[in-house]
Amino acid sequence: MPLYDYHCSQCTADFELLVRSSTVPTCPRCGSTTLDKAVSLVAPAQKIPGIIASNRRAAAREGHFRHFSQAERAKLLK
């Protein structure tokens, strides 16, 4: 399922939405189906490693890496 950015022409809300090919996207704020696909922003290349590291630290705090060995966790959290 692709993730798309949308702009609602009724209430001017901007949002992301996971959309299946069989579903009609609707605005989460007003419920309108008159939406425009927007261009998704791309993260600058130099910030991506920092974003990944911060997301992995958050996942480790929440216990998502508990099935990995200590050595594997050390590699992931570098």
PyMOL Python script that loads the backbone (N, CA, C, O; Angstrom):
from pymol import cmd

cmd.read_pdbstr("""\
ATOM      1  N   MET A   1       0.843  -1.176   0.000  1.00  0.00           N
ATOM      2  CA  MET A   1       0.000   0.000   0.000  1.00  0.00           C
ATOM      3  C   MET A   1       0.889   1.239   0.000  1.00  0.00           C
ATOM      4  O   MET A   1       1.714   1.413   0.897  1.00  0.00           O
ATOM      5  N   PRO A   2       0.726   2.084  -0.985  1.00  0.00           N
ATOM      6  CA  PRO A   2       1.555   3.294  -1.026  1.00  0.00           C
ATOM      7  C   PRO A   2       1.052   4.376  -0.075  1.00  0.00           C
ATOM      8  O   PRO A   2      -0.134   4.450   0.248  1.00  0.00           O
ATOM      9  N   LEU A   3       1.981   5.201   0.357  1.00  0.00           N
ATOM     10  CA  LEU A   3       1.686   6.330   1.225  1.00  0.00           C
ATOM     11  C   LEU A   3       1.696   7.585   0.360  1.00  0.00           C
ATOM     12  O   LEU A   3       2.705   7.899  -0.272  1.00  0.00           O
ATOM     13  N   TYR A   4       0.587   8.297   0.330  1.00  0.00           N
ATOM     14  CA  TYR A   4       0.475   9.501  -0.482  1.00  0.00           C
ATOM     15  C   TYR A   4       0.222  10.714   0.394  1.00  0.00           C
ATOM     16  O   TYR A   4      -0.369  10.604   1.468  1.00  0.00           O
ATOM     17  N   ASP A   5       0.675  11.877  -0.076  1.00  0.00           N
ATOM     18  CA  ASP A   5       0.345  13.154   0.548  1.00  0.00           C
ATOM     19  C   ASP A   5      -0.843  13.734  -0.203  1.00  0.00           C
ATOM     20  O   ASP A   5      -0.909  13.666  -1.431  1.00  0.00           O
ATOM     21  N   TYR A   6      -1.776  14.302   0.539  1.00  0.00           N
ATOM     22  CA  TYR A   6      -2.969  14.897  -0.059  1.00  0.00           C
ATOM     23  C   TYR A   6      -3.200  16.289   0.493  1.00  0.00           C
ATOM     24  O   TYR A   6      -2.760  16.624   1.593  1.00  0.00           O
ATOM     25  N   HIS A   7      -3.900  17.092  -0.293  1.00  0.00           N
ATOM     26  CA  HIS A   7      -4.365  18.415   0.126  1.00  0.00           C
ATOM     27  C   HIS A   7      -5.865  18.453  -0.118  1.00  0.00           C
ATOM     28  O   HIS A   7      -6.322  18.211  -1.235  1.00  0.00           O
ATOM     29  N   CYS A   8      -6.632  18.756   0.923  1.00  0.00           N
ATOM     30  CA  CYS A   8      -8.080  18.821   0.808  1.00  0.00           C
ATOM     31  C   CYS A   8      -8.480  20.212   0.329  1.00  0.00           C
ATOM     32  O   CYS A   8      -8.099  21.215   0.932  1.00  0.00           O
ATOM     33  N   SER A   9      -9.246  20.269  -0.753  1.00  0.00           N
ATOM     34  CA  SER A   9      -9.671  21.566  -1.279  1.00  0.00           C
ATOM     35  C   SER A   9     -10.846  22.140  -0.490  1.00  0.00           C
ATOM     36  O   SER A   9     -11.139  23.329  -0.617  1.00  0.00           O
ATOM     37  N   GLN A  10     -11.524  21.331   0.319  1.00  0.00           N
ATOM     38  CA  GLN A  10     -12.655  21.823   1.117  1.00  0.00           C
ATOM     39  C   GLN A  10     -12.195  22.539   2.383  1.00  0.00           C
ATOM     40  O   GLN A  10     -12.622  23.660   2.659  1.00  0.00           O
ATOM     41  N   CYS A  11     -11.312  21.879   3.159  1.00  0.00           N
ATOM     42  CA  CYS A  11     -10.903  22.460   4.448  1.00  0.00           C
ATOM     43  C   CYS A  11      -9.420  22.845   4.488  1.00  0.00           C
ATOM     44  O   CYS A  11      -8.921  23.257   5.536  1.00  0.00           O
ATOM     45  N   THR A  12      -8.720  22.719   3.377  1.00  0.00           N
ATOM     46  CA  THR A  12      -7.296  23.057   3.204  1.00  0.00           C
ATOM     47  C   THR A  12      -6.355  22.263   4.117  1.00  0.00           C
ATOM     48  O   THR A  12      -5.267  22.737   4.443  1.00  0.00           O
ATOM     49  N   ALA A  13      -6.759  21.075   4.525  1.00  0.00           N
ATOM     50  CA  ALA A  13      -5.898  20.227   5.358  1.00  0.00           C
ATOM     51  C   ALA A  13      -4.870  19.519   4.474  1.00  0.00           C
ATOM     52  O   ALA A  13      -5.173  19.133   3.345  1.00  0.00           O
ATOM     53  N   ASP A  14      -3.661  19.354   4.994  1.00  0.00           N
ATOM     54  CA  ASP A  14      -2.617  18.569   4.344  1.00  0.00           C
ATOM     55  C   ASP A  14      -2.368  17.349   5.216  1.00  0.00           C
ATOM     56  O   ASP A  14      -2.236  17.468   6.434  1.00  0.00           O
ATOM     57  N   PHE A  15      -2.302  16.157   4.586  1.00  0.00           N
ATOM     58  CA  PHE A  15      -2.140  14.935   5.369  1.00  0.00           C
ATOM     59  C   PHE A  15      -1.571  13.827   4.500  1.00  0.00           C
ATOM     60  O   PHE A  15      -1.598  13.906   3.272  1.00  0.00           O
ATOM     61  N   GLU A  16      -1.049  12.779   5.164  1.00  0.00           N
ATOM     62  CA  GLU A  16      -0.567  11.570   4.494  1.00  0.00           C
ATOM     63  C   GLU A  16      -1.591  10.476   4.709  1.00  0.00           C
ATOM     64  O   GLU A  16      -2.279  10.432   5.729  1.00  0.00           O
ATOM     65  N   LEU A  17      -1.677   9.593   3.725  1.00  0.00           N
ATOM     66  CA  LEU A  17      -2.664   8.529   3.823  1.00  0.00           C
ATOM     67  C   LEU A  17      -2.166   7.282   3.112  1.00  0.00           C
ATOM     68  O   LEU A  17      -1.662   7.361   1.991  1.00  0.00           O
ATOM     69  N   LEU A  18      -2.305   6.125   3.765  1.00  0.00           N
ATOM     70  CA  LEU A  18      -2.039   4.847   3.114  1.00  0.00           C
ATOM     71  C   LEU A  18      -3.270   4.481   2.297  1.00  0.00           C
ATOM     72  O   LEU A  18      -4.380   4.436   2.827  1.00  0.00           O
ATOM     73  N   VAL A  19      -3.078   4.224   1.031  1.00  0.00           N
ATOM     74  CA  VAL A  19      -4.226   4.018   0.151  1.00  0.00           C
ATOM     75  C   VAL A  19      -4.089   2.705  -0.609  1.00  0.00           C
ATOM     76  O   VAL A  19      -3.067   2.443  -1.243  1.00  0.00           O
ATOM     77  N   ARG A  20      -5.118   1.898  -0.538  1.00  0.00           N
ATOM     78  CA  ARG A  20      -5.208   0.701  -1.371  1.00  0.00           C
ATOM     79  C   ARG A  20      -5.820   1.098  -2.701  1.00  0.00           C
ATOM     80  O   ARG A  20      -6.487   2.128  -2.800  1.00  0.00           O
ATOM     81  N   SER A  21      -5.596   0.294  -3.710  1.00  0.00           N
ATOM     82  CA  SER A  21      -6.118   0.633  -5.032  1.00  0.00           C
ATOM     83  C   SER A  21      -7.645   0.601  -5.073  1.00  0.00           C
ATOM     84  O   SER A  21      -8.254   1.246  -5.927  1.00  0.00           O
ATOM     85  N   SER A  22      -8.262  -0.134  -4.170  1.00  0.00           N
ATOM     86  CA  SER A  22      -9.721  -0.266  -4.177  1.00  0.00           C
ATOM     87  C   SER A  22     -10.433   0.769  -3.304  1.00  0.00           C
ATOM     88  O   SER A  22     -11.664   0.810  -3.298  1.00  0.00           O
ATOM     89  N   THR A  23      -9.697   1.604  -2.568  1.00  0.00           N
ATOM     90  CA  THR A  23     -10.343   2.563  -1.673  1.00  0.00           C
ATOM     91  C   THR A  23     -10.309   3.974  -2.235  1.00  0.00           C
ATOM     92  O   THR A  23      -9.412   4.329  -2.999  1.00  0.00           O
ATOM     93  N   VAL A  24     -11.281   4.762  -1.856  1.00  0.00           N
ATOM     94  CA  VAL A  24     -11.329   6.175  -2.228  1.00  0.00           C
ATOM     95  C   VAL A  24     -10.824   6.970  -1.032  1.00  0.00           C
ATOM     96  O   VAL A  24     -11.404   6.876   0.050  1.00  0.00           O
ATOM     97  N   PRO A  25      -9.754   7.752  -1.196  1.00  0.00           N
ATOM     98  CA  PRO A  25      -9.233   8.502  -0.057  1.00  0.00           C
ATOM     99  C   PRO A  25     -10.190   9.609   0.372  1.00  0.00           C
ATOM    100  O   PRO A  25     -10.807  10.275  -0.460  1.00  0.00           O
ATOM    101  N   THR A  26     -10.301   9.791   1.679  1.00  0.00           N
ATOM    102  CA  THR A  26     -11.147  10.852   2.228  1.00  0.00           C
ATOM    103  C   THR A  26     -10.345  11.665   3.234  1.00  0.00           C
ATOM    104  O   THR A  26      -9.419  11.156   3.864  1.00  0.00           O
ATOM    105  N   CYS A  27     -10.705  12.910   3.372  1.00  0.00           N
ATOM    106  CA  CYS A  27     -10.036  13.812   4.308  1.00  0.00           C
ATOM    107  C   CYS A  27     -10.378  13.390   5.744  1.00  0.00           C
ATOM    108  O   CYS A  27     -11.553  13.216   6.070  1.00  0.00           O
ATOM    109  N   PRO A  28      -9.366  13.226   6.600  1.00  0.00           N
ATOM    110  CA  PRO A  28      -9.653  12.833   7.982  1.00  0.00           C
ATOM    111  C   PRO A  28     -10.315  13.946   8.793  1.00  0.00           C
ATOM    112  O   PRO A  28     -10.944  13.674   9.816  1.00  0.00           O
ATOM    113  N   ARG A  29     -10.182  15.186   8.350  1.00  0.00           N
ATOM    114  CA  ARG A  29     -10.765  16.308   9.098  1.00  0.00           C
ATOM    115  C   ARG A  29     -12.233  16.529   8.736  1.00  0.00           C
ATOM    116  O   ARG A  29     -13.085  16.625   9.619  1.00  0.00           O
ATOM    117  N   CYS A  30     -12.530  16.612   7.414  1.00  0.00           N
ATOM    118  CA  CYS A  30     -13.898  16.962   7.024  1.00  0.00           C
ATOM    119  C   CYS A  30     -14.638  15.849   6.286  1.00  0.00           C
ATOM    120  O   CYS A  30     -15.848  15.945   6.082  1.00  0.00           O
ATOM    121  N   GLY A  31     -13.923  14.790   5.882  1.00  0.00           N
ATOM    122  CA  GLY A  31     -14.566  13.674   5.203  1.00  0.00           C
ATOM    123  C   GLY A  31     -14.765  13.872   3.713  1.00  0.00           C
ATOM    124  O   GLY A  31     -15.406  13.046   3.063  1.00  0.00           O
ATOM    125  N   SER A  32     -14.231  14.948   3.160  1.00  0.00           N
ATOM    126  CA  SER A  32     -14.389  15.240   1.739  1.00  0.00           C
ATOM    127  C   SER A  32     -13.562  14.279   0.890  1.00  0.00           C
ATOM    128  O   SER A  32     -12.519  13.792   1.324  1.00  0.00           O
ATOM    129  N   THR A  33     -14.038  14.013  -0.322  1.00  0.00           N
ATOM    130  CA  THR A  33     -13.282  13.182  -1.265  1.00  0.00           C
ATOM    131  C   THR A  33     -12.687  14.012  -2.388  1.00  0.00           C
ATOM    132  O   THR A  33     -12.079  13.456  -3.303  1.00  0.00           O
ATOM    133  N   THR A  34     -12.847  15.333  -2.342  1.00  0.00           N
ATOM    134  CA  THR A  34     -12.239  16.202  -3.352  1.00  0.00           C
ATOM    135  C   THR A  34     -10.837  16.567  -2.886  1.00  0.00           C
ATOM    136  O   THR A  34     -10.619  17.618  -2.283  1.00  0.00           O
ATOM    137  N   LEU A  35      -9.893  15.680  -3.175  1.00  0.00           N
ATOM    138  CA  LEU A  35      -8.515  15.825  -2.718  1.00  0.00           C
ATOM    139  C   LEU A  35      -7.573  15.967  -3.900  1.00  0.00           C
ATOM    140  O   LEU A  35      -7.827  15.448  -4.987  1.00  0.00           O
ATOM    141  N   ASP A  36      -6.490  16.677  -3.666  1.00  0.00           N
ATOM    142  CA  ASP A  36      -5.413  16.793  -4.657  1.00  0.00           C
ATOM    143  C   ASP A  36      -4.206  16.055  -4.109  1.00  0.00           C
ATOM    144  O   ASP A  36      -3.848  16.217  -2.942  1.00  0.00           O
ATOM    145  N   LYS A  37      -3.571  15.234  -4.960  1.00  0.00           N
ATOM    146  CA  LYS A  37      -2.325  14.592  -4.542  1.00  0.00           C
ATOM    147  C   LYS A  37      -1.251  15.654  -4.491  1.00  0.00           C
ATOM    148  O   LYS A  37      -1.116  16.459  -5.412  1.00  0.00           O
ATOM    149  N   ALA A  38      -0.492  15.655  -3.420  1.00  0.00           N
ATOM    150  CA  ALA A  38       0.584  16.633  -3.253  1.00  0.00           C
ATOM    151  C   ALA A  38       1.928  15.934  -3.429  1.00  0.00           C
ATOM    152  O   ALA A  38       2.023  14.712  -3.321  1.00  0.00           O
ATOM    153  N   VAL A  39       2.945  16.709  -3.698  1.00  0.00           N
ATOM    154  CA  VAL A  39       4.291  16.160  -3.837  1.00  0.00           C
ATOM    155  C   VAL A  39       4.844  15.910  -2.441  1.00  0.00           C
ATOM    156  O   VAL A  39       4.819  16.800  -1.591  1.00  0.00           O
ATOM    157  N   SER A  40       5.345  14.694  -2.202  1.00  0.00           N
ATOM    158  CA  SER A  40       5.905  14.344  -0.895  1.00  0.00           C
ATOM    159  C   SER A  40       7.271  14.985  -0.727  1.00  0.00           C
ATOM    160  O   SER A  40       8.052  15.060  -1.676  1.00  0.00           O
ATOM    161  N   LEU A  41       7.554  15.444   0.475  1.00  0.00           N
ATOM    162  CA  LEU A  41       8.859  16.011   0.762  1.00  0.00           C
ATOM    163  C   LEU A  41       9.870  14.888   0.946  1.00  0.00           C
ATOM    164  O   LEU A  41       9.553  13.830   1.488  1.00  0.00           O
ATOM    165  N   VAL A  42      11.078  15.133   0.491  1.00  0.00           N
ATOM    166  CA  VAL A  42      12.149  14.150   0.599  1.00  0.00           C
ATOM    167  C   VAL A  42      13.098  14.607   1.694  1.00  0.00           C
ATOM    168  O   VAL A  42      13.441  15.787   1.767  1.00  0.00           O
ATOM    169  N   ALA A  43      13.524  13.682   2.545  1.00  0.00           N
ATOM    170  CA  ALA A  43      14.472  14.021   3.606  1.00  0.00           C
ATOM    171  C   ALA A  43      15.850  14.245   2.997  1.00  0.00           C
ATOM    172  O   ALA A  43      16.275  13.459   2.151  1.00  0.00           O
ATOM    173  N   PRO A  44      16.561  15.299   3.405  1.00  0.00           N
ATOM    174  CA  PRO A  44      17.913  15.532   2.906  1.00  0.00           C
ATOM    175  C   PRO A  44      18.817  14.357   3.264  1.00  0.00           C
ATOM    176  O   PRO A  44      18.709  13.790   4.352  1.00  0.00           O
ATOM    177  N   ALA A  45      19.701  13.998   2.353  1.00  0.00           N
ATOM    178  CA  ALA A  45      20.538  12.802   2.512  1.00  0.00           C
ATOM    179  C   ALA A  45      21.377  12.840   3.783  1.00  0.00           C
ATOM    180  O   ALA A  45      21.555  11.801   4.418  1.00  0.00           O
ATOM    181  N   GLN A  46      21.893  13.988   4.172  1.00  0.00           N
ATOM    182  CA  GLN A  46      22.754  14.046   5.353  1.00  0.00           C
ATOM    183  C   GLN A  46      21.979  13.840   6.645  1.00  0.00           C
ATOM    184  O   GLN A  46      22.590  13.543   7.671  1.00  0.00           O
ATOM    185  N   LYS A  47      20.663  13.986   6.638  1.00  0.00           N
ATOM    186  CA  LYS A  47      19.871  13.823   7.856  1.00  0.00           C
ATOM    187  C   LYS A  47      19.331  12.404   8.013  1.00  0.00           C
ATOM    188  O   LYS A  47      18.892  12.036   9.103  1.00  0.00           O
ATOM    189  N   ILE A  48      19.353  11.612   6.969  1.00  0.00           N
ATOM    190  CA  ILE A  48      18.761  10.277   7.018  1.00  0.00           C
ATOM    191  C   ILE A  48      19.419   9.383   8.072  1.00  0.00           C
ATOM    192  O   ILE A  48      18.694   8.739   8.831  1.00  0.00           O
ATOM    193  N   PRO A  49      20.762   9.307   8.163  1.00  0.00           N
ATOM    194  CA  PRO A  49      21.354   8.455   9.212  1.00  0.00           C
ATOM    195  C   PRO A  49      20.933   8.873  10.620  1.00  0.00           C
ATOM    196  O   PRO A  49      20.730   8.015  11.479  1.00  0.00           O
ATOM    197  N   GLY A  50      20.799  10.162  10.866  1.00  0.00           N
ATOM    198  CA  GLY A  50      20.349  10.635  12.176  1.00  0.00           C
ATOM    199  C   GLY A  50      18.911  10.253  12.459  1.00  0.00           C
ATOM    200  O   GLY A  50      18.569   9.896  13.586  1.00  0.00           O
ATOM    201  N   ILE A  51      18.064  10.328  11.434  1.00  0.00           N
ATOM    202  CA  ILE A  51      16.662   9.942  11.580  1.00  0.00           C
ATOM    203  C   ILE A  51      16.557   8.456  11.875  1.00  0.00           C
ATOM    204  O   ILE A  51      15.799   8.045  12.754  1.00  0.00           O
ATOM    205  N   ILE A  52      17.317   7.647  11.140  1.00  0.00           N
ATOM    206  CA  ILE A  52      17.309   6.196  11.350  1.00  0.00           C
ATOM    207  C   ILE A  52      17.771   5.862  12.762  1.00  0.00           C
ATOM    208  O   ILE A  52      17.151   5.049  13.447  1.00  0.00           O
ATOM    209  N   ALA A  53      18.868   6.495  13.200  1.00  0.00           N
ATOM    210  CA  ALA A  53      19.404   6.225  14.536  1.00  0.00           C
ATOM    211  C   ALA A  53      18.392   6.598  15.617  1.00  0.00           C
ATOM    212  O   ALA A  53      18.206   5.852  16.578  1.00  0.00           O
ATOM    213  N   SER A  54      17.741   7.745  15.463  1.00  0.00           N
ATOM    214  CA  SER A  54      16.777   8.143  16.488  1.00  0.00           C
ATOM    215  C   SER A  54      15.566   7.217  16.510  1.00  0.00           C
ATOM    216  O   SER A  54      15.042   6.915  17.582  1.00  0.00           O
ATOM    217  N   ASN A  55      15.115   6.762  15.340  1.00  0.00           N
ATOM    218  CA  ASN A  55      13.993   5.817  15.296  1.00  0.00           C
ATOM    219  C   ASN A  55      14.368   4.465  15.890  1.00  0.00           C
ATOM    220  O   ASN A  55      13.547   3.827  16.548  1.00  0.00           O
ATOM    221  N   ARG A  56      15.600   4.027  15.662  1.00  0.00           N
ATOM    222  CA  ARG A  56      16.040   2.753  16.245  1.00  0.00           C
ATOM    223  C   ARG A  56      16.161   2.847  17.763  1.00  0.00           C
ATOM    224  O   ARG A  56      15.812   1.901  18.469  1.00  0.00           O
ATOM    225  N   ARG A  57      16.654   3.982  18.276  1.00  0.00           N
ATOM    226  CA  ARG A  57      16.732   4.149  19.727  1.00  0.00           C
ATOM    227  C   ARG A  57      15.339   4.114  20.348  1.00  0.00           C
ATOM    228  O   ARG A  57      15.138   3.513  21.404  1.00  0.00           O
ATOM    229  N   ALA A  58      14.380   4.761  19.687  1.00  0.00           N
ATOM    230  CA  ALA A  58      12.998   4.746  20.183  1.00  0.00           C
ATOM    231  C   ALA A  58      12.443   3.325  20.171  1.00  0.00           C
ATOM    232  O   ALA A  58      11.768   2.913  21.114  1.00  0.00           O
ATOM    233  N   ALA A  59      12.727   2.572  19.100  1.00  0.00           N
ATOM    234  CA  ALA A  59      12.255   1.187  19.013  1.00  0.00           C
ATOM    235  C   ALA A  59      12.885   0.330  20.108  1.00  0.00           C
ATOM    236  O   ALA A  59      12.219  -0.524  20.692  1.00  0.00           O
ATOM    237  N   ALA A  60      14.170   0.560  20.387  1.00  0.00           N
ATOM    238  CA  ALA A  60      14.847  -0.203  21.444  1.00  0.00           C
ATOM    239  C   ALA A  60      14.221   0.104  22.801  1.00  0.00           C
ATOM    240  O   ALA A  60      14.025  -0.804  23.608  1.00  0.00           O
ATOM    241  N   ARG A  61      13.904   1.380  23.063  1.00  0.00           N
ATOM    242  CA  ARG A  61      13.255   1.744  24.335  1.00  0.00           C
ATOM    243  C   ARG A  61      11.903   1.064  24.485  1.00  0.00           C
ATOM    244  O   ARG A  61      11.499   0.707  25.592  1.00  0.00           O
ATOM    245  N   GLU A  62      11.202   0.885  23.365  1.00  0.00           N
ATOM    246  CA  GLU A  62       9.880   0.262  23.404  1.00  0.00           C
ATOM    247  C   GLU A  62       9.948  -1.265  23.388  1.00  0.00           C
ATOM    248  O   GLU A  62       8.917  -1.931  23.479  1.00  0.00           O
ATOM    249  N   GLY A  63      11.151  -1.820  23.275  1.00  0.00           N
ATOM    250  CA  GLY A  63      11.323  -3.260  23.345  1.00  0.00           C
ATOM    251  C   GLY A  63      11.181  -4.000  22.030  1.00  0.00           C
ATOM    252  O   GLY A  63      11.021  -5.220  22.030  1.00  0.00           O
ATOM    253  N   HIS A  64      11.233  -3.296  20.912  1.00  0.00           N
ATOM    254  CA  HIS A  64      11.046  -3.959  19.628  1.00  0.00           C
ATOM    255  C   HIS A  64      12.244  -4.801  19.190  1.00  0.00           C
ATOM    256  O   HIS A  64      12.115  -5.628  18.287  1.00  0.00           O
ATOM    257  N   PHE A  65      13.405  -4.604  19.816  1.00  0.00           N
ATOM    258  CA  PHE A  65      14.588  -5.366  19.431  1.00  0.00           C
ATOM    259  C   PHE A  65      14.918  -6.466  20.439  1.00  0.00           C
ATOM    260  O   PHE A  65      16.034  -6.983  20.425  1.00  0.00           O
ATOM    261  N   ARG A  66      13.990  -6.834  21.304  1.00  0.00           N
ATOM    262  CA  ARG A  66      14.284  -7.803  22.354  1.00  0.00           C
ATOM    263  C   ARG A  66      14.589  -9.199  21.803  1.00  0.00           C
ATOM    264  O   ARG A  66      15.215 -10.004  22.493  1.00  0.00           O
ATOM    265  N   HIS A  67      14.157  -9.502  20.566  1.00  0.00           N
ATOM    266  CA  HIS A  67      14.427 -10.814  19.978  1.00  0.00           C
ATOM    267  C   HIS A  67      15.808 -10.876  19.320  1.00  0.00           C
ATOM    268  O   HIS A  67      16.212 -11.935  18.840  1.00  0.00           O
ATOM    269  N   PHE A  68      16.544  -9.742  19.291  1.00  0.00           N
ATOM    270  CA  PHE A  68      17.901  -9.732  18.761  1.00  0.00           C
ATOM    271  C   PHE A  68      18.892 -10.019  19.878  1.00  0.00           C
ATOM    272  O   PHE A  68      18.617  -9.734  21.044  1.00  0.00           O
ATOM    273  N   SER A  69      20.049 -10.584  19.527  1.00  0.00           N
ATOM    274  CA  SER A  69      21.098 -10.808  20.526  1.00  0.00           C
ATOM    275  C   SER A  69      21.724  -9.466  20.887  1.00  0.00           C
ATOM    276  O   SER A  69      21.509  -8.471  20.196  1.00  0.00           O
ATOM    277  N   GLN A  70      22.493  -9.440  21.963  1.00  0.00           N
ATOM    278  CA  GLN A  70      23.158  -8.206  22.390  1.00  0.00           C
ATOM    279  C   GLN A  70      24.073  -7.679  21.284  1.00  0.00           C
ATOM    280  O   GLN A  70      24.117  -6.474  21.039  1.00  0.00           O
ATOM    281  N   ALA A  71      24.804  -8.576  20.616  1.00  0.00           N
ATOM    282  CA  ALA A  71      25.716  -8.156  19.544  1.00  0.00           C
ATOM    283  C   ALA A  71      24.948  -7.543  18.378  1.00  0.00           C
ATOM    284  O   ALA A  71      25.373  -6.538  17.808  1.00  0.00           O
ATOM    285  N   GLU A  72      23.805  -8.155  18.023  1.00  0.00           N
ATOM    286  CA  GLU A  72      22.993  -7.613  16.928  1.00  0.00           C
ATOM    287  C   GLU A  72      22.412  -6.251  17.306  1.00  0.00           C
ATOM    288  O   GLU A  72      22.366  -5.341  16.479  1.00  0.00           O
ATOM    289  N   ARG A  73      21.972  -6.117  18.550  1.00  0.00           N
ATOM    290  CA  ARG A  73      21.433  -4.814  19.004  1.00  0.00           C
ATOM    291  C   ARG A  73      22.512  -3.737  18.970  1.00  0.00           C
ATOM    292  O   ARG A  73      22.246  -2.598  18.587  1.00  0.00           O
ATOM    293  N   ALA A  74      23.724  -4.096  19.368  1.00  0.00           N
ATOM    294  CA  ALA A  74      24.826  -3.112  19.367  1.00  0.00           C
ATOM    295  C   ALA A  74      25.078  -2.619  17.937  1.00  0.00           C
ATOM    296  O   ALA A  74      25.330  -1.433  17.726  1.00  0.00           O
ATOM    297  N   LYS A  75      25.011  -3.522  16.965  1.00  0.00           N
ATOM    298  CA  LYS A  75      25.202  -3.115  15.562  1.00  0.00           C
ATOM    299  C   LYS A  75      24.074  -2.207  15.082  1.00  0.00           C
ATOM    300  O   LYS A  75      24.318  -1.220  14.388  1.00  0.00           O
ATOM    301  N   LEU A  76      22.838  -2.545  15.455  1.00  0.00           N
ATOM    302  CA  LEU A  76      21.692  -1.757  15.003  1.00  0.00           C
ATOM    303  C   LEU A  76      21.677  -0.363  15.596  1.00  0.00           C
ATOM    304  O   LEU A  76      21.268   0.587  14.930  1.00  0.00           O
ATOM    305  N   LEU A  77      22.116  -0.225  16.843  1.00  0.00           N
ATOM    306  CA  LEU A  77      21.990   1.038  17.546  1.00  0.00           C
ATOM    307  C   LEU A  77      23.194   1.944  17.410  1.00  0.00           C
ATOM    308  O   LEU A  77      23.296   2.938  18.130  1.00  0.00           O
ATOM    309  N   LYS A  78      24.110   1.629  16.507  1.00  0.00           N
ATOM    310  CA  LYS A  78      25.289   2.498  16.276  1.00  0.00           C
ATOM    311  C   LYS A  78      24.876   3.789  15.670  1.00  0.00           C
ATOM    312  O   LYS A  78      25.721   4.644  15.405  1.00  0.00           O
TER     313      LYS A  78
END
""", "prot")
cmd.dss("prot")
cmd.show_as("cartoon", "prot")
cmd.util.cbc("prot")
cmd.orient("prot")
